[in-house]
Amino acid sequence: MSPRARRPAAAGCPPARRRTRRPDKSNGPGRPDRTGGPRRRRRADDRLIGPLAAGALGVALTVTVVNWLPAHWWVLIAPGALVAPAGAGLLHRRRQRARWEAVRARGLRYALPRLDALHHTRFEDAVRDLMHRDGCRDATRVGGSGDPGADVKATDPYGRRWVIQCKHRRDGLAGSAAGTPDLQILNGTARQVHGADVAVIVTNGRFTAPAVTFAEQQCHHVVDRHTLGAWAAGSRPLWELLRAVPPPREPTSLS
């Protein structure tokens, strides 16, 4: 019996079916093949049409503008002719405003009754403006909730760093006196935290005697109502009204 002869099926078992290979119809007409097929290729082509059209339109527009500008060069000059006067006017207004601010600062004066009537935050603003009037261009009010012992900071024309604590009294001399605790707060932060060369406490009222003594011991400066009145009247800058102010940090034209 030949080896390839079919063996008889076992009893009770159906005869084995012979496998037949079916034709691959995936690549038949109208059906997409495994590489994408006509439909997928058409969708890809559609996606490319938009960018290509936009690019062609941009190139055409650029060429048109380039060809058009040489014959219409005045279009480029017209906006500049309009913008230049506006810019010059803006620069003039800024310079004029700066001059008026300088004039206002030089002529700034406060009478004591006016300082008494201020809110405590406006009193801090007034102290800042007086420092600015005297040449401290960076004078800034920093007071507020949680401020570490400083209401105004400024650098004078001699390079010295000023840290000022303000104590406003609505009733002036009749109000409560600034005491040693107020000086202790200034003493704890002026130099260590703020890097002060000159630590000052200003009030439109008065200081207790122990507070004055403590300030002298710690090389701080107190500005009471009398000194504040002279300073606010514009007689002299504050550093000329105080004693034992540190020497200039570096030589300047005002040294």
Disulfide bonds with the S-S distance in Angstrom:
none
